[in-house]
Amino acid sequence: MNLDSVRGIGRRRLLGWGGLAAAGAPLAGAQLGRPDSFSGLPPETGPGGAYDRYLAELAAKGEFSGVVLLSHRGRTVLSRAYGLADREKGIRNHPGIAVSISSAGKPFCAVAILQLVQQGRVKLTDTVGTHLTGFADEIAERVTIHHMLTSTAGLSSPAQDPQRIFTSRDEVHEYHERWTRQATLVAAPGTSSDGHSGADFAIPAQIVEAVTGMTYWDYVEKHIFARAGMTGSGFYTRPRWLTDEHIAHSYMLQADGSRVDVVRNLDKGSEDPFQPGKNPARSVSSQRI
């Protein structure tokens, strides 16, 4: 689903180095199911039912835009698209549209790490310094992969410039290698924390690269997306995002109540309290080209 209000999908997180740019179904799309063919399933859950009408009403008011899949025991009950994937070009959403999932892409990093654990190439007890250099001793020697994957590393990441725009993947990569090495240890590793550090995700991604010799993006696309049949998912650069009509655009709420296209307006912030521009202290996630 792609929420036009972009609550929880900030310019930082939407365009993140480690974040998954867009995930979608295979371009063939899914078929609509008939609710009367499912024993005990309320008819209002199917096409034309109350749920379908509710989403259509939200889309008509500009409060929702995206693709919904409702299934029951592995069978599709409702697969329908609402709203526009690109307002400027008038491209409607459809089941083959890929949408940004922002920080929801982080579990793929855990999958990549655990694949390497299964292969005996990595251990969850390995510290940062086992595979990477350039970190402060207390991080390199005390913070483990398990700590980072469970958000108990005790790390704090420095804020980033919300207006920075990259021109290549190499520039994104080099920037975040420097950025993660500026992280500091603010709590004992293994201690639960309400905080959130982008380094908890970016460092394991770099470990994947150090162990495999591949970029994190290439590794995930080859060893997770391809193996899972996720043919509509991938990591996309801004130029690709601007020209590929199967990738949905997300929008940021402005002070005057309007919404602007995030991909076309990387220099603008947002009035949403979860977005940069309203509360710069929360603008700590990464950006993508």
Summary of the structure (lengths in Angstrom):
residues: 289
radius of gyration: 20.3
end to end distance: 22.6
largest distance: 62.7
contacts: 923
relative contact order: 0.21
helix: 33%
strand: 15%
